[in-house]
Amino acid sequence: METYDIIFIGSGHNALITAAYMTRAGRSVLVLEKNDRPGGYLRTEEVTLPGFKHDVYAAAHPLFLTGPAYVDLGKDLEARGLTYVNTDLPTGVSMEDGRTAVLPRSLEALRAEAERLAPGDGPALARMFEDLHPYVNEVFSLFHCDLATPAAAAVIARLMGAPPFAALLFSTARHVVSLFHSPVMRAMLAPWVMHLGRTPDDIGSGIWVPLTALALMGGGMPTPAGGSERLAQALAQLIVDQGGVIHTHTLVQHIIVDNGRAVGVRTADGHQFRAAQAVVACTTPDHLYLSLLAETAIDPALRQQAAHFRYGRGCVQIHLALSEPPRWPDARFHTVGQPHLTDGLDGCILAVAQGRADLLPVKPTFTVDCSTNLDPTRAPAGQAILRVQVLEVPIRPRGDAAGQIEVGDGTWTHDLTERFTERVLEVVRTHMPNIPSAVLGHHVITPDAIAQFNPNAGPGDPYGGAHDLAQSYTLRPLPSQPSHQTPVPNLYMLGAATWPGHGIHGGSGYIVAQKLLAAGGADTTERQGKNTTRAHARA
Ligand SMILES: Cc1cc2nc3c(=O)[nH]c(=O)nc-3n(C[C@H](O)[C@H](O)[C@H](O)COP(=O)(O)OP(=O)(O)OC[C@H]3O[C@@H](n4cnc5c(N)ncnc54)[C@H](O)[C@@H]3O)c2cc1C
C-alpha cells in the first residue's frame, strides 16, 4: 500500500494551501480529488462561447490577498504564473431609480462619497468604523486561529466582555446601516452580508457590515489575471514541484481508522492509501461523520449533530458573453469590482424573505462583475464577459412569488432556469441598457449544478453549510467539534464548513497547516521512498 505523510480528501483551495505548506516542510503529500482538476470552485472555462473565459464559480479573492497564506506562499505562486488584477473601487451600488455610489478603498474618499450622498453620512461612516476600532485587530486575528484553542478563547472572552462589542456582534445589518440617512449608502453596504451567508435581518449580521467594508478597502476586489483558476493551477504546480502528488478523478469513500486513529483512505475504485501523520478532509461534517466514517465508532451526540448540519439557500450564477462592454449607469463603474443592482434595502429584504419561503424572488438584489473591465484578455478584443450572482435563491423552489413561473417539483430544469434567467436579466436591463441586446451567449449555474459539482454543497448551497449564528464561530462545524481537529486522532477538517467559513481566503488551510507543522515530523518509517519524490498530477 502506498504511504504518504498526509493525505487530503478533496482539493479545494484550503486543502491545496495546507498541502503547499506541508510539501515545503518536506512532508510527502497525496491530494485526492473527485473532479477532473484540482481547485474546487476555482475554475475558469469558456462556458458560453470560444474566447470568453468565465470564472464558473468563484471569481474574486480579496481575503486571500490580505491573509497570511499569501504572505507565506505569494512569491512561490507568482513564480508559477499567478498575478492579480485589482481595482481601487471594490464595490458600488446602482439603484433602480438611477442613483449610484461607489466604495473606494481610501477612507477619505469613502467618507466624501458618503457625505455626497447625504450630509452627515460622512461622520456617520467614521463613527461606524470608530465603534469597531478598539476591537478590530483582535477580531481580524481570529480569522487565522482555531477558535477552540486557549489563545483564541482568551481573545473571545475579552471581546465578549466588552458590552459594545457584544451588542455589535448580535446586531443586524439593517440596524447597523440605519445610522445612514442615504438609502443609497444603506443599499451599498448591507447586502454584502449575503455574500457571507447572512441576510440583512439575521441576528449576527451587523458586525459584518463594517468588517466587510474594511476587508474590501484593505483587499480591493482582486482576481487572478487570466481567471480565478490560475490560483488553483499555481498552488497545484507548487505542490507538485515540492514533491507532492495529486490524483484527480478519485472519489474518497472511506477513512480507514485503526486502533482509534485515522491511518488512511479507501477510494471508490478500491485503492487504499496509508497516511503516516494525518488525513485532512476538505468536506462537510455530515459527509465526514455519516459517510466517510460510517464504519467508525463515533460519539452518538456528534453523529446526531452531523446529521442535523444545515445548508443555506442556493445561488444562481449567470455568465454572459457580450458583444461590447456593459453600458454602466455611472462612468466610475468602468473600474468597479462587484457592484450590487437593487431597488433598495427594503426590496433586497423582501426578495430574501421570498427566497426563505422557497419562492423565486420577484426582484432580487444581486451583484454583477465584469472581469474584462480589468483584464481584457478574458474575451475577444472589444467584447466582454459579465457574471451575475444571485444569492438567497431557493435550492428547490416550491413556487414563484410573482406567480408567473411554473416551478414543477423544484428541479432546476432548462425551462425553469431560462425563465428565471430572463427575470434576472430584466432587472439588469433597468441598470445597463445594452443588456440583453449585447448578449451573445449565456451559461447558468443553478443550485442543482453546484450540488452535482461539489459534494460540499449538500443540496446546492454555495456556502458549505448555513452561516446562521447557531452554526458559526465556535459552533462551526459542529457544537461538539468547535475545531479543525476532529475527535479521531490524526484526522483534521478544513474548508468552508469550518471556521472561518466560505470564501476564497485560505483561512482554514492556513490554520490546519500551522497545526500540522506544530505537530512535528511524521513517523516516516513506513513510507515508501518512491512516493516522497513522485511528482505528477494524474488526469
Ligand atoms: C457559484 C459560486 C460563486 C462563488 N463566488 C465566490 C467569489 O467570487 N469569491 C469568494 O471568495 N468565494 C466565492 N464562492 C465561495 C467559494 O468558492 C468557496 O467558499 C470556496 O471555494 C470553498 O473552498 P474549500 O477549500 O472549502 O473547497 P471547495 O472549493 O468547496 O472544494 C472542495 C473540493 O473537494 C472535493 N471533494 C469533496 N469531497 C470529496 C471526496 N470525498 N473525494 C474526493 N474529492 C472530494 C470536491 O470535489 C471539491 O473539488 C463562490 C461559490 C459558488 C458556489
Ligand as a Chemical Component Dictionary entry (heavy atoms), coordinates in Angstrom:
data_LIG
# 
_chem_comp.id                   LIG 
_chem_comp.type                 NON-POLYMER 
_chem_comp.pdbx_formal_charge   0 
_chem_comp.three_letter_code    LIG 
# 
loop_
_chem_comp_atom.comp_id 
_chem_comp_atom.atom_id 
_chem_comp_atom.alt_atom_id 
_chem_comp_atom.type_symbol 
_chem_comp_atom.charge 
_chem_comp_atom.model_Cartn_x 
_chem_comp_atom.model_Cartn_y 
_chem_comp_atom.model_Cartn_z 
_chem_comp_atom.pdbx_ordinal 
LIG C1  C1  C 0 -21.280 29.922 -7.686 1  
LIG C2  C2  C 0 -20.292 30.300 -6.604 2  
LIG C3  C3  C 0 -19.658 31.536 -6.662 3  
LIG C4  C4  C 0 -18.737 31.903 -5.665 4  
LIG N1  N1  N 0 -18.084 33.095 -5.778 5  
LIG C5  C5  C 0 -17.139 33.434 -4.875 6  
LIG C6  C6  C 0 -16.319 34.592 -5.050 7  
LIG O1  O1  O 0 -16.401 35.294 -6.064 8  
LIG N2  N2  N 0 -15.408 34.882 -4.075 9  
LIG C7  C7  C 0 -15.253 34.091 -2.977 10 
LIG O2  O2  O 0 -14.411 34.407 -2.111 11 
LIG N3  N3  N 0 -15.983 32.967 -2.794 12 
LIG C8  C8  C 0 -16.904 32.617 -3.728 13 
LIG N4  N4  N 0 -17.615 31.449 -3.574 14 
LIG C9  C9  C 0 -17.375 30.608 -2.381 15 
LIG C10 C10 C 0 -16.049 29.846 -2.507 16 
LIG O3  O3  O 0 -15.886 29.375 -3.814 17 
LIG C11 C11 C 0 -15.995 28.673 -1.540 18 
LIG O4  O4  O 0 -16.320 29.101 -0.242 19 
LIG C12 C12 C 0 -14.597 28.047 -1.529 20 
LIG O5  O5  O 0 -14.259 27.583 -2.814 21 
LIG C13 C13 C 0 -14.522 26.903 -0.538 22 
LIG O6  O6  O 0 -13.215 26.368 -0.604 23 
LIG P1  P1  P 0 -12.870 24.972 0.042  24 
LIG O7  O7  O 0 -11.421 24.993 0.321  25 
LIG O8  O8  O 0 -13.809 24.698 1.157  26 
LIG O9  O9  O 0 -13.100 23.884 -1.117 27 
LIG P2  P2  P 0 -14.141 23.744 -2.306 28 
LIG O10 O10 O 0 -13.915 24.824 -3.299 29 
LIG O11 O11 O 0 -15.519 23.572 -1.773 30 
LIG O12 O12 O 0 -13.650 22.389 -2.962 31 
LIG C14 C14 C 0 -13.803 21.141 -2.307 32 
LIG C15 C15 C 0 -13.262 20.061 -3.230 33 
LIG O13 O13 O 0 -13.245 18.829 -2.536 34 
LIG C16 C16 C 0 -13.692 17.799 -3.407 35 
LIG N5  N5  N 0 -14.201 16.698 -2.581 36 
LIG C17 C17 C 0 -15.093 16.758 -1.562 37 
LIG N6  N6  N 0 -15.323 15.531 -1.049 38 
LIG C18 C18 C 0 -14.523 14.677 -1.742 39 
LIG C19 C19 C 0 -14.294 13.283 -1.663 40 
LIG N7  N7  N 0 -14.940 12.505 -0.790 41 
LIG N8  N8  N 0 -13.399 12.732 -2.525 42 
LIG C20 C20 C 0 -12.729 13.485 -3.423 43 
LIG N9  N9  N 0 -12.932 14.827 -3.552 44 
LIG C21 C21 C 0 -13.812 15.411 -2.713 45 
LIG C22 C22 C 0 -14.753 18.485 -4.245 46 
LIG O14 O14 O 0 -14.965 17.797 -5.453 47 
LIG C23 C23 C 0 -14.130 19.873 -4.455 48 
LIG O15 O15 O 0 -13.328 19.910 -5.607 49 
LIG C24 C24 C 0 -18.495 31.035 -4.577 50 
LIG C25 C25 C 0 -19.131 29.785 -4.516 51 
LIG C26 C26 C 0 -20.014 29.416 -5.533 52 
LIG C27 C27 C 0 -20.663 28.060 -5.485 53 
# 
loop_
_chem_comp_bond.comp_id 
_chem_comp_bond.atom_id_1 
_chem_comp_bond.atom_id_2 
_chem_comp_bond.value_order 
_chem_comp_bond.pdbx_ordinal 
LIG C1  C2  SING 1  
LIG C2  C3  SING 2  
LIG C2  C26 DOUB 3  
LIG C3  C4  DOUB 4  
LIG C4  N1  SING 5  
LIG C4  C24 SING 6  
LIG N1  C5  DOUB 7  
LIG C5  C6  SING 8  
LIG C5  C8  SING 9  
LIG C6  O1  DOUB 10 
LIG C6  N2  SING 11 
LIG N2  C7  SING 12 
LIG C7  O2  DOUB 13 
LIG C7  N3  SING 14 
LIG N3  C8  DOUB 15 
LIG C8  N4  SING 16 
LIG N4  C9  SING 17 
LIG N4  C24 SING 18 
LIG C9  C10 SING 19 
LIG C10 O3  SING 20 
LIG C10 C11 SING 21 
LIG C11 O4  SING 22 
LIG C11 C12 SING 23 
LIG C12 O5  SING 24 
LIG C12 C13 SING 25 
LIG C13 O6  SING 26 
LIG O6  P1  SING 27 
LIG P1  O7  DOUB 28 
LIG P1  O8  SING 29 
LIG P1  O9  SING 30 
LIG O9  P2  SING 31 
LIG P2  O10 DOUB 32 
LIG P2  O11 SING 33 
LIG P2  O12 SING 34 
LIG O12 C14 SING 35 
LIG C14 C15 SING 36 
LIG C15 O13 SING 37 
LIG C15 C23 SING 38 
LIG O13 C16 SING 39 
LIG C16 N5  SING 40 
LIG C16 C22 SING 41 
LIG N5  C17 SING 42 
LIG N5  C21 SING 43 
LIG C17 N6  DOUB 44 
LIG N6  C18 SING 45 
LIG C18 C19 SING 46 
LIG C18 C21 DOUB 47 
LIG C19 N7  SING 48 
LIG C19 N8  DOUB 49 
LIG N8  C20 SING 50 
LIG C20 N9  DOUB 51 
LIG N9  C21 SING 52 
LIG C22 O14 SING 53 
LIG C22 C23 SING 54 
LIG C23 O15 SING 55 
LIG C24 C25 DOUB 56 
LIG C25 C26 SING 57 
LIG C26 C27 SING 58 
# 
